[in-house]
Amino acid sequence: MIAASHPDVAAATAAGSMALANQLARTARIYPDRVALQLDETRRTYTELDRRVNRLARALRERGVHAGDRVAVLATNHIETAEAFYAVLRLGAIVVPVNFRLVAGEVAYIVHDCAATLMIVDPVTAPLAEAALSEVDCVRSTLCIGDDFEAALAAEPDDDLDIVVPEHDPAFIMYTSGTTGRPKGAVLTHRNLVMAGMLQRIAAGGKCPNGEVVLLGVPMFHIAGMGTALGRLLGGDRVVIYSGTGFDPAGVVDLLAREQITTTFFVPSQWQAICAVPGVKERNLALSNITWGASPATPSTLQALADTFPNAAAFTAFGQTETCATVCLLRAEDAVRKRGSIGTPIPGLEVRIVDEELRDVKPGEVGEIVYRGPVITPGYWGKPEATAEAFAGGWFHSGDLCKADEDGFIWVVDRKKDMIISGGENIYCAEVEAVIDSHPKVGEVAVIGVKHEKWVQTPVAVVTAADPADPPTLDEVVEHCRDKLASYKKPTALIVVDSLPRTATGKVQKFELRRLYAD
C-alpha cells in the first residue's frame, strides 16, 4: 500500500497535474533551452519563461491575488501577456482576457461582471483601462507591462511556489463576442484547455511535433489566440508573436518568410487579405500547415488559399469559445473532395445534429449541432439560467445549424439566430451569401432578414463592391441567383456599403446590420 502523504509521492502527483501552470513547468524541464516565445528580437526560453512566471505570481500574490480571484488582462499581444496568463494560473486565480478594441463602458461591464480584483494592462491600453475603472470599484490595483511590470518581477525570487491547483478549477473566463447583446463569460477549466490542446494535436496528425515554428497572429483575448499561446507551449514549440493592434497582411507575409513559420491560424477575412498581397506566391515560405476558422469562409477565399499555398496542408477548424475552440476539423486530405465542410468531430467528443426535440436528424437534414466531452465549458460565469438553457437535455447547444452527409462530414448551414423564415420557408443566410459572393462585382456580402408585411421576413443583401466605381445592382444580383437559388431565397433588396461591421475576430456583426437596416 502506498502512503499518499509521502513527500515523493506528493511530488510525483503534483508533477502529473493537468493544471496549466504545471504543464508549463513540465515542458521547461523537458526543453529547458528551447525558445518558447519570441517577439521581434526578444526571445524567452522555456526555463526563462517558467522562472519569470514564478516571479510574477509572487508579485501578484503580494498585491492580494489569491486562488479563485479574477484578474482582468487588458493588453495587446506581448510576451508579457502570456506570462501574465501563466502567473495568474499558477496562483490558482482566474484569467479574464479583455478585448482591447472595446470601449470603456464595455470593458467596465466585463470587469464588474466577473468582479476582477486586479487588472494587467500595457501602455496602449492603459488609458482605456483608466476610463473603464472609473465606472467600477472592484479592482484594487493595476499592473502595467513595461517598467512597472519588470520592477515587480525583480523584487521577487524565482523559486517554485508550493500551490496545488485542482485541474477542474476555472482557469479562464472568456467573454463571448456579444453579437446578440451583452457578452457572457464562458468558464474554461484547466482540464478543458489541456484536453483541448492534446485532442487537437491528435486530430491534426496523431503526433505532437517538436520544434514547430508557430505564428500567433490573432489577439490573445480571443480563444484562438489564447489557445495557440497555451496549447503550443504544451508541446515545446516556438511561438512567434505578431505584435500590434491592427492587421497588416504585407507585414504578416514578411514575418512568415523571415521566421520561416511552419504553421499558423487566421480567420478567413485575414487569409483573403494575405492571399492578395502582391508577390506572396513567389516568397520563400516554410508553411506546411495552415488553419482557418472562427467564421465561415466563402468559396472564393477557399480557392485563393489553395492557389496561394498549394504545398501547405490546409485545415478547417470549427468550434466556439465554449468548446475551447475546435470541435470539428476538416483535414488536409479531405480538403478538396469535401470543400466547404467543417470536417468530422475531433477524437474524445460526442457530437450530434438534432431537431428541437433533441432527436437525431437524418443525413442531409438540417438540425442544431450539440456536444458533450472534456473540452466543453461547465457554464457561464454568474449566469445559471443561461447555463441551464445552453445544456438543455444534457448536451451543450451550439446555436449552429448543420447537416451531415452519409460519410459523417458536417456542413454549417447557418447560425440558428440568423436563419430567416419567409412565408413559412427556411432561408439559410450562408447558402445565399455563397451564391452572391460568386458575383464578380461583389466584394463581401452579408444577408439578413428584415420584416415583411406579407412574408413576415424577407432576405436583404448588404454588400461591398469589388470595384467601388462599378457597384452591383439588385437586378444583377437577382439574375445571378436565378439558376442557383429558389425564388424565395433571392434578396429583395440590395444595400451597398463601404465595409461590413465586424468584431475584433473578423465575424460580421449581423445584429448591427439588422439595427441599421431593419426598415
Summary of the structure (lengths in Angstrom):
residues: 519
radius of gyration: 23.5
end to end distance: 74.4
largest distance: 81.1
contacts: 1732
relative contact order: 0.08
helix: 35%
strand: 25%
